[in-house]
Amino acid sequence: MDSKSPDQSPCPRSVGVVGAGRLGTALASALAEAGVEVDGPAGRGGLPRGQAILLCVPDSEIPAAAAAAAGRAPLVGHTSGATPVAALAAAQTAGAAVFGLHPLQTFAGGERPADFAGVGCAVAGSTPAALAAARALAERIGMRPFELEDADRAAYHAAASIASNFLVTIQAAAEDVAAAAGLPASEARALLAPLVRRTVENWAELGPERALTGPVARGDDATVERQRDAVAEVTPSLLALFDELVERTRALARAQVPA
């Protein structure tokens, strides 16, 4: 909790949340649990009130939502990773300071307030006070804020998508190939999950070069070719993805750090 008095703290005492989807619901719950007065999450077209209005809406809807929030609060923010803070121009023109607050986390529904603890959070602000408010909101629910410039947001969000969304896509591909070995999707998922978890833990602890294992890392081209033949036979639609991943993995293996 912030050690300053409520009047001195940069954290807004009340927040209106627009957007009743997964993120809006999770943030509203976490902020309320942390002692912030929360109005919402409001559904589409809702106009909650607070010292800050937090827009948890799809990226394409941010400008319109900012226009709807114009004049309703001294602070207006969005939770998009890729969209610049400049998208809140309508609220800023009406006199609000604007900010961005993007939790670097995936939300599948049912998150608890504690799920934000230790999560990175990209923050930005049109003024020092707006930036301080974004930092304070992130810290209030246990996140680790870091400042992100508008010009860097698209690359940052692409990195997040590669790390999270594309990981799920690759696991779905693994399930498809496993099905050819007679493993139903649910069984393949249960068998592969411990491998995936350990791989992610090794990557986080050791870095990609030292975490890499398997036939490509060993230079076992014969095994890789047998794998390729199997993919070509049972899931030919995945062959291009397999080939690209092999090439990227070979490049990574060449950069491996000796144990």
N, C-alpha and C positions, 0 to 999 in steps of 0.2 A: 504493500500500500504506500501511497505517497505520503512522506513525512510532513509535507506542508499543510497548513490549514486549508479548509475548503475554499476560502476566498483567494488564497495564494496559489493553489495548485493549478497547473495548466490543463489538468484533466477536466473536461466539461462535467458538471454535476448531473446533467440530464441529456439524454440522447434520444432522438426520434429515429427509428429504423424503418426504412422503406424497402420492402421486399420480403416476402414470407417464404422464400425458398430455403434451401439447405443452409447457406451461409448466413442469411439474414436471421433465421431462426436460431442458429447456433450462437451468433454474436450477441443477439438480444438476450439470450439466456445467460451467457457468460458475463456480460456487462451487469445485468441485474444481480447475479450472484456475487459480483465484486462490489456491490454497493452503489452502482450508478442508477439513477432513476431512468427507466426506459419506457418510452411510449412506442408500442408496436411489438413485433414487426407488422407493419401495415401492408395489406395486399395492394395489387395494382390499382393506382389511382388514389391510394390513401395518402393523407397528409398529416403525419404525426408531428408533434411539437417537441422542442428541447433546445438547449443551448447549442447543440450540434445536431444536424440532420445527416444521417449516414445512409447513402444510397447503395443498397445491395441488389442491384438490378442488372440485367444483361447489358453488355457494353454498348450495344446499339441504342439502348434506351436512356443512357446516361444524360445526354444533352437535354432531352425532353423532361426527364425527372428533375434535373437541375433547374430548369425553367419553372417547373411546378413548385419547387422548394424556394424559389427566389423570394427574399423578403421575410421568410419565416423563421430564420435563425441567423446568428452572427457567424456561424461556422457551418459549412456544407462540405461533405466528403464523399468519395466513392471508394469501392472496394475492389476495383478492377486492377489486374496486374499489368495488362497491356495498354490500357487507355491512358493518355496523358491527363494530368490535372487540368490542363487547358480546356478539356471537354466540359468543365463546370463553369464556363464563362458566363452563362446566363445568371447564375447565382452570384458570381463575383461582380458582375455589372450592377446588380441590385444592392451591393454593399457588403456581401459576405466575404470572409476570408475562406479559401478553399483548400482542401487537403486530400491526399490519397492514403489509404490504409489497406494493404493487401496481405492477408495471412498466407504464408508459403506452406499451405497444407491442403490436402484433399478432403472433401466432405461428401460422404455417402449417405448422410442422414443419421439421426440419433446421437449426434455428438454430445458429450457432456462438457460443462464449463472447463473441467480440468484438461480436456483435449487440446486446449490452446497453450498449455504450459510448455515453455521451451521452444515454441514454434517461431521461426523467423517471420518478420513482418516488414514489408517494404513500405516506407512512409515518405511523404512529400508534402510540401505546403507552399502556398502562395506568399506567406509572410512568416517571419520567425515564430509568431504566436500560433499560427495554424500548424506549423511543423511541430511545435512543442505539444500542441493538443493531440496530434496524431500519435506522437511518441508516448504520451501519457496514457492514452486510451489503450494502446498496445501493451504497455507495461502493466496497466491495471489488471489485465486478465492473463498476465504471465508470459506474454510474447517477448521476443527479442527484436526490437525495431532496428532497421538500418535504412539510411537515406538513399533514395533512388531518383535520379534525374529523369525528366520526361523523355529525353532523347535515348535513354537506355532501357526504357520499359519493354519495348517489343522484344529485344534480345533476351532480357531477363525472363520474360514470360515464355519465350520459346524454350529456354533451358528448363523451366519448370515443367512444360508440357512433355519434353523429351524424357525427363526423369520420372514423371508420374504417368501421364496418359499413354505414352508409347510403351512403357513397361507393361501395362495391361494388354496392349495390342500384341506384344511379343509373347506374353504368357498365353493369350488366346491362340496364337499360332502354334505354340508348343502343344497345347491341348489337341489341336487338329491333327498334328503329326502323331501324337501319342494314340489317337483314336485308331490310326492305321495299324498300331501294334496291339490292338484289341483292348485298349483301356478306355472305358467310358469317361466322359469329361469330368464328372464329379470325382471319380477315382484318380484320374490323372492329376487333377488339381490338388487333391489331398497328398499324393505322393510327391509332387513337384514343389509344394509349398515350403517344406523344410529346406530344400536346396536353394530356393529363391531367397528365403529369409537369411540363410547363412551367407549367401553371396552378397546381399545388400549390406550385411553387417561387416563383412570383410572389406568391401569397397569403402564403407564409411570409416573404418579403422585404419586401413592400410593404403588406400588410394587405388586407382584403377589398375596401374601397372602390376603391383604386387598381388592384387586380388585375383588377377586373371589366371584361370586354370583351363584344362581341357586339351583336346587334340591340336587345336590351332596354336595354342601357347607352347605345346611340346614340339611343334614342327612335324606332327604325325599326319602328313599329307594323304597317306593311303586311307586312314580312317575318315578324314574329312571328305575324301572323294566317295567313299561308301555312303556316308551320310547324305551327300548331295544326290547320289543316285536314288536313294530311298525317298528323299523329298520330291525329286522329279517324278517318281513313279506314283506316290500316294497323294501328294498335294502339290501338283505342278503350279498352281497359282501362287505358291509361296516360294518358288525357286528364285525369283529375282531378289526377294527380301533375304533369303538365305545367302545368296552370293554376295550381296552388298555387306551383310553382317560379317561374313567370313573375311572380306577384304579389310573392313574397318578393324576387325579383331587382329588380323595379321599386322596391321600398322601399329596397333597398341602393343602387341607382343614384341615387336622390334624395339619398343621403348621401355621394355621391362627393366626394373631395377634388380640387380643381383641380390639374392636372399642373404 
